[in-house]
Amino acid sequence: MNILIQLSHPAHFHLYKNVAKNLMSEGHKVFILIKTKDILEDLLQQSGLPYYNILKEAHRKSKLGILWDMFVRDWRMLRFVRKNKIDLLTGSTVEVAQVGWLTKKYRVNTGEDDMNVVPLFPKMAGPFMGTILSPRVCNNYSLEPYSVKYESYHELAYLHPNQFVANKEVVEKYFSAETPYFILRFSSLNAYHDNGIKGINTEIAQRLIDILKPHGRIYITSERELESQFEPYRIKINTLDMHHVMAFATLYIGDSQTMAAEAGVLGVPFVRYNDFVGRIGYLNELENDYHLGYGIKASETGSADRMYKVVEDILAMPNLKEEWQTRRQKMLSEKIDYAQFLTWFIENYPESREIMKKDPNYQFRFK
């Protein structure tokens, strides 16, 4: 087949990188389309995967600008699909549904957020949806009739033990992996669905550093501009090395959803502090069912003090790393290798959809 994969965020690169390689190794022709977004293009260049950037212009911040950008991507993708005789489109974007519908091609959307967190998506993509693949715990609301659910997470498409083995030598390029260290992540929280969302501010960040400092080294990675007092803690890590660095950390704290989930599936304790807490099914499961991390809602009264107490309690736990690896193994025993499953689902679509509708347990062949 000729398969189009659209990526609109760095996290989607990780989701599809192994799937794209699997499909190409099976003889399919894969076309990766992107827009300029953070470090997405850098990741693709470093990986060696071929791609086409169909929107190099800076992302517009207004709602009208976002809508215009979407129409531009629709038009450019439409021409690309026709020119390259695409058979199937996949990705986490509205355009996959819209252009697939317009060209009467197979389309497989991949989603992980509950639809009440990204309310524009079902409005813009819903009328054109083919199939949307989501974790079982994800609530797709109006898109449920188009949903196929699986027992895994996006992060297990690239951090499942079949796909990733942490390498201490990679960490040693930056600092000693033997000394306990902590990763702090500050997100920009400037996406359209982040409007009104609170995260870690300057005062909270300083207090966290004061708590952590006696226990190990502190490294900050940040999307937003850092205050001068935090610059000594900033570390620049090659984006393809970040998961190795995360895997050997003692603790992750941040206001990013994806990095919290990545820490969790790697068996690293995470503390997530923002206003998405309680609204996202897969993170609720990692926190409440597998006890791999803690979510604290930033806007609630006394939330910062609760976070400090959680951090102190984690630091005081005996055999912390061993305990978290045990919890991780329980999670892995109940989840599938999402890269293998997604490769099979795309390669055999639409028969794969019918197989999953009739026998959801078929997915457990991909452990």
C-alpha positions as CSV (number, residue, x, y, z in Angstrom):
1,M,0.0,0.0,0.0
2,N,0.8,3.7,-0.2
3,I,0.4,4.9,3.4
4,L,0.3,8.5,4.5
5,I,1.2,9.3,8.1
6,Q,0.6,12.8,9.3
7,L,2.4,14.1,12.4
8,S,1.5,17.4,14.1
9,H,3.4,17.1,17.4
10,P,6.8,15.7,18.5
11,A,4.9,13.0,20.6
12,H,3.4,11.7,17.3
13,F,6.8,11.2,15.9
14,H,7.5,8.8,18.7
15,L,4.1,7.1,18.3
16,Y,4.7,6.4,14.7
17,K,8.5,6.0,14.3
18,N,8.5,2.2,14.9
19,V,5.3,1.7,13.0
20,A,6.6,3.5,9.9
21,K,9.8,1.4,9.9
22,N,7.7,-1.8,10.4
23,L,5.5,-0.9,7.4
24,M,8.4,0.0,5.2
25,S,10.1,-3.3,6.0
26,E,7.0,-5.1,4.9
27,G,7.2,-3.4,1.5
28,H,4.7,-0.6,1.9
29,K,5.5,2.9,0.7
30,V,5.2,5.3,3.6
31,F,4.8,9.1,3.2
32,I,5.2,11.2,6.4
33,L,3.7,14.7,6.3
34,I,4.3,17.3,9.0
35,K,3.9,20.9,9.9
36,T,6.5,23.0,11.7
37,K,6.0,22.3,15.4
38,D,8.6,22.6,18.1
39,I,11.3,20.0,17.6
40,L,9.3,17.7,15.3
41,E,11.4,18.4,12.2
42,D,14.6,17.9,14.2
43,L,13.4,14.5,15.4
44,L,12.7,13.4,11.9
45,Q,16.0,14.6,10.5
46,Q,17.9,12.8,13.3
47,S,16.0,9.6,12.7
48,G,16.6,9.6,9.0
49,L,13.0,9.0,8.2
50,P,11.9,10.8,5.0
51,Y,9.2,13.4,5.3
52,Y,7.4,16.4,3.7
53,N,6.7,19.6,5.5
54,I,3.4,20.9,4.2
55,L,3.2,24.0,6.5
56,K,6.5,25.6,7.2
57,E,4.9,28.9,8.3
58,A,4.8,29.8,12.0
59,H,1.7,28.5,13.7
60,R,-0.9,31.2,14.1
61,K,-2.1,31.8,17.7
62,S,-5.7,33.1,17.1
63,K,-8.7,30.8,16.5
64,L,-9.1,32.2,13.0
65,G,-5.4,31.6,12.4
66,I,-5.7,28.0,13.6
67,L,-8.7,27.4,11.3
68,W,-6.8,29.0,8.3
69,D,-3.8,26.8,8.9
70,M,-6.1,23.7,9.0
71,F,-7.6,24.6,5.6
72,V,-4.1,25.1,4.1
73,R,-3.0,21.7,5.4
74,D,-6.2,20.2,4.1
75,W,-5.6,21.6,0.6
76,R,-2.0,20.6,0.4
77,M,-2.7,17.1,1.8
78,L,-5.5,16.7,-0.7
79,R,-3.2,17.4,-3.6
80,F,-0.5,15.1,-2.1
81,V,-3.0,12.2,-1.6
82,R,-4.1,12.4,-5.2
83,K,-0.6,12.8,-6.7
84,N,0.9,9.9,-4.8
85,K,-2.2,7.6,-5.0
86,I,-2.4,7.1,-1.3
87,D,-4.5,4.1,-0.1
88,L,-4.7,4.8,3.6
89,L,-4.2,7.9,5.8
90,T,-3.3,7.7,9.5
91,G,-2.5,10.2,12.3
92,S,-3.9,12.1,15.2
93,T,-5.1,15.1,13.2
94,V,-8.4,16.5,11.9
95,E,-7.0,16.5,8.4
96,V,-6.6,12.7,8.3
97,A,-10.4,12.4,8.7
98,Q,-11.3,15.3,6.4
99,V,-9.0,14.5,3.5
100,G,-9.6,10.8,3.8
101,W,-13.3,11.4,3.5
102,L,-13.0,13.8,0.6
103,T,-10.8,11.3,-1.4
104,K,-12.8,8.2,-0.3
105,K,-9.6,6.6,1.2
106,Y,-9.2,4.5,4.2
107,R,-8.5,6.5,7.3
108,V,-7.3,5.5,10.8
109,N,-7.1,8.2,13.4
110,T,-5.2,7.6,16.6
111,G,-6.2,9.4,19.8
112,E,-5.2,9.2,23.5
113,D,-6.9,12.2,25.0
114,D,-10.6,12.1,26.1
115,M,-12.6,14.2,23.7
116,N,-13.7,16.6,26.4
117,V,-10.0,17.7,26.7
118,V,-9.8,18.4,22.9
119,P,-13.4,19.6,22.2
120,L,-12.6,21.0,18.7
121,F,-11.4,17.6,17.4
122,P,-14.8,15.8,17.4
123,K,-16.5,18.9,16.0
124,M,-14.0,19.2,13.1
125,A,-13.2,15.5,12.5
126,G,-16.4,13.7,13.6
127,P,-18.5,14.1,10.4
128,F,-15.6,12.6,8.4
129,M,-14.3,9.9,10.8
130,G,-13.4,6.5,9.5
131,T,-12.0,4.7,12.6
132,I,-10.4,6.1,15.7
133,L,-8.1,3.9,17.8
134,S,-8.0,4.8,21.5
135,P,-7.0,3.2,24.8
136,R,-9.8,1.3,26.4
137,V,-10.0,3.9,29.2
138,C,-10.4,6.8,26.8
139,N,-13.8,8.4,26.5
140,N,-14.5,9.4,22.9
141,Y,-18.0,10.7,23.6
142,S,-19.7,11.4,20.2
143,L,-17.0,9.4,18.4
144,E,-17.6,6.2,20.3
145,P,-19.4,4.6,17.3
146,Y,-16.2,5.0,15.3
147,S,-13.9,3.7,18.1
148,V,-11.8,0.6,18.4
149,K,-10.4,0.3,21.9
150,Y,-7.2,-1.4,22.9
151,E,-5.3,-2.2,26.1
152,S,-2.2,0.0,25.8
153,Y,-1.0,3.6,25.6
154,H,0.6,5.7,22.9
155,E,3.8,5.7,25.0
156,L,4.0,1.9,24.7
157,A,4.5,2.2,21.0
158,Y,8.0,3.3,21.7
159,L,8.7,2.5,25.4
160,H,7.4,-1.0,25.6
161,P,10.4,-3.4,26.4
162,N,10.0,-4.9,22.9
163,Q,10.8,-1.4,21.4
164,F,13.1,0.3,23.9
165,V,15.9,-0.8,26.3
166,A,17.4,2.0,28.4
167,N,21.1,2.5,28.0
168,K,23.1,3.9,30.9
169,E,26.0,4.8,28.5
170,V,23.7,7.4,26.8
171,V,23.1,9.1,30.2
172,E,26.8,9.2,30.8
173,K,27.2,11.5,27.8
174,Y,25.6,14.2,30.0
175,F,26.2,13.3,33.6
176,S,26.7,10.4,36.0
177,A,23.9,7.9,36.1
178,E,25.0,6.6,39.5
179,T,24.2,9.8,41.4
180,P,20.4,10.2,42.1
181,Y,18.9,12.8,39.9
182,F,15.5,14.4,39.3
183,I,13.9,15.7,36.0
184,L,11.7,18.8,36.2
185,R,9.7,19.7,33.1
186,F,8.0,23.0,32.5
187,S,5.5,23.1,29.6
188,S,4.5,26.2,27.7
189,L,0.7,25.3,28.0
190,N,-0.1,27.4,25.0
191,A,-2.0,25.0,22.8
192,Y,-5.7,25.8,22.1
193,H,-6.9,23.2,24.6
194,D,-4.5,24.6,27.3
195,N,-6.5,27.8,27.6
196,G,-7.0,28.6,31.4
197,I,-4.8,25.6,32.4
198,K,-2.5,26.3,35.4
199,G,0.9,24.6,35.9
200,I,4.1,25.0,37.8
201,N,5.0,28.7,38.5
202,T,8.2,30.3,39.7
203,E,7.4,30.0,43.4
204,I,6.4,26.4,43.2
205,A,9.5,25.5,41.1
206,Q,11.8,27.1,43.7
207,R,10.1,25.2,46.5
208,L,10.5,21.9,44.6
209,I,14.2,22.6,44.1
210,D,14.6,23.3,47.8
211,I,13.0,20.0,48.7
212,L,14.9,17.9,46.1
213,K,18.4,19.5,46.4
214,P,19.5,17.5,49.5
215,H,18.6,14.2,47.8
216,G,20.3,14.5,44.4
217,R,21.0,16.5,41.3
218,I,18.2,18.5,39.6
219,Y,17.9,18.9,35.9
220,I,15.3,21.2,34.2
221,T,14.0,20.9,30.7
222,S,11.6,23.6,29.7
223,E,9.4,24.7,26.8
224,R,8.9,28.2,28.3
225,E,11.6,30.8,29.0
226,L,13.3,30.1,32.4
227,E,13.8,32.7,35.1
228,S,17.5,33.4,35.7
229,Q,17.5,31.6,39.1
230,F,16.7,28.3,37.3
231,E,19.2,28.5,34.5
232,P,22.0,26.6,36.4
233,Y,19.6,23.6,36.4
234,R,18.8,23.7,32.7
235,I,20.1,20.8,30.7
236,K,20.1,20.4,27.0
237,I,19.7,16.8,26.0
238,N,19.5,15.4,22.5
239,T,15.8,14.7,22.0
240,L,16.4,11.2,20.9
241,D,18.3,10.6,24.2
242,M,15.7,11.9,26.5
243,H,14.0,8.6,27.2
244,H,17.3,7.0,28.3
245,V,17.8,9.9,30.7
246,M,14.3,9.6,32.0
247,A,14.6,5.8,32.6
248,F,17.4,6.2,35.2
249,A,15.9,9.2,37.0
250,T,14.7,8.9,40.6
251,L,11.7,11.1,40.1
252,Y,9.9,13.2,37.4
253,I,7.9,16.3,38.2
254,G,6.2,18.5,35.6
255,D,3.1,19.9,34.1
256,S,3.4,17.9,30.8
257,Q,1.0,15.0,30.2
258,T,3.2,13.1,27.8
259,M,6.4,13.1,29.8
260,A,4.5,12.1,32.9
261,A,3.1,9.1,31.1
262,E,6.5,8.3,29.6
263,A,8.0,8.2,33.1
264,G,5.2,6.0,34.4
265,V,5.5,3.3,31.7
266,L,9.3,3.3,32.3
267,G,8.7,2.7,36.0
268,V,9.9,6.1,37.2
269,P,7.7,7.8,39.8
270,F,6.0,10.9,38.4
271,V,4.2,13.9,39.9
272,R,1.9,15.7,37.5
273,Y,0.8,19.2,38.4
274,N,-1.8,20.9,36.2
275,D,-5.5,21.3,35.7
276,F,-5.9,18.3,33.3
277,V,-5.7,16.0,36.4
278,G,-8.8,13.8,36.6
279,R,-9.9,14.5,33.0
280,I,-7.6,12.1,31.0
281,G,-8.4,8.4,31.2
282,Y,-5.0,6.9,30.5
283,L,-3.3,9.1,33.1
284,N,-6.0,8.4,35.6
285,E,-5.3,4.7,35.1
286,L,-1.5,5.0,35.4
287,E,-2.1,7.0,38.7
288,N,-5.1,5.3,40.3
289,D,-4.9,1.7,39.1
290,Y,-1.2,1.1,38.6
291,H,0.0,3.6,41.2
292,L,2.9,4.7,39.0
293,G,2.5,8.4,39.6
294,Y,0.4,11.2,41.2
295,G,-1.8,13.8,39.6
296,I,-2.5,17.0,41.6
297,K,-4.9,19.6,40.2
298,A,-3.2,22.9,40.2
299,S,-6.3,25.2,40.7
300,E,-7.5,23.4,43.9
301,T,-6.9,25.1,47.2
302,G,-3.8,23.9,48.9
303,S,-2.6,21.9,45.8
304,A,1.0,23.1,46.0
305,D,1.3,22.0,49.6
306,R,-0.1,18.6,48.7
307,M,2.4,18.3,45.9
308,Y,5.3,19.1,48.3
309,K,4.0,16.4,50.7
310,V,3.8,13.8,47.9
311,V,7.3,14.6,46.8
312,E,8.6,14.3,50.3
313,D,6.8,11.0,50.8
314,I,8.2,9.5,47.6
315,L,11.8,10.6,48.6
316,A,11.3,8.8,52.0
317,M,10.1,5.5,50.5
318,P,12.5,2.6,51.0
319,N,13.5,0.6,47.9
320,L,11.8,3.2,45.7
321,K,13.1,2.0,42.3
322,E,12.5,-1.6,43.0
323,E,8.9,-0.9,44.1
324,W,8.2,1.1,41.0
325,Q,9.6,-1.5,38.7
326,T,7.3,-4.0,40.3
327,R,4.3,-1.8,39.6
328,R,5.5,-1.3,36.1
329,Q,5.7,-5.0,35.5
330,K,2.1,-5.4,36.6
331,M,1.0,-2.7,34.1
332,L,3.1,-4.3,31.3
333,S,1.5,-7.7,32.0
334,E,-1.9,-6.3,31.2
335,K,-0.9,-4.2,28.2
336,I,0.0,-4.9,24.6
337,D,2.9,-3.7,22.4
338,Y,1.1,-0.8,20.7
339,A,3.6,-0.5,17.9
340,Q,3.1,-4.1,16.8
341,F,-0.7,-3.8,17.1
342,L,-0.9,-0.5,15.2
343,T,1.3,-1.9,12.4
344,W,-1.0,-4.9,12.1
345,F,-4.2,-2.8,12.3
346,I,-3.0,-0.4,9.5
347,E,-1.6,-3.2,7.3
348,N,-4.8,-5.3,7.4
349,Y,-7.4,-2.5,7.5
350,P,-10.4,-2.6,7.2
351,E,-10.4,-6.3,8.0
352,S,-8.5,-5.6,11.2
353,R,-11.4,-3.3,12.4
354,E,-13.9,-6.1,11.9
355,I,-11.6,-8.6,13.7
356,M,-11.4,-6.3,16.7
357,K,-15.1,-5.6,16.7
358,K,-15.9,-9.3,16.8
359,D,-13.0,-10.4,19.1
360,P,-11.3,-7.6,21.1
361,N,-9.0,-10.3,22.7
362,Y,-7.3,-10.7,19.4
363,Q,-5.1,-7.8,20.4
364,F,-3.4,-9.9,23.1
365,R,-1.4,-11.6,20.3
366,F,0.7,-8.4,20.3
367,K,2.3,-8.7,23.8
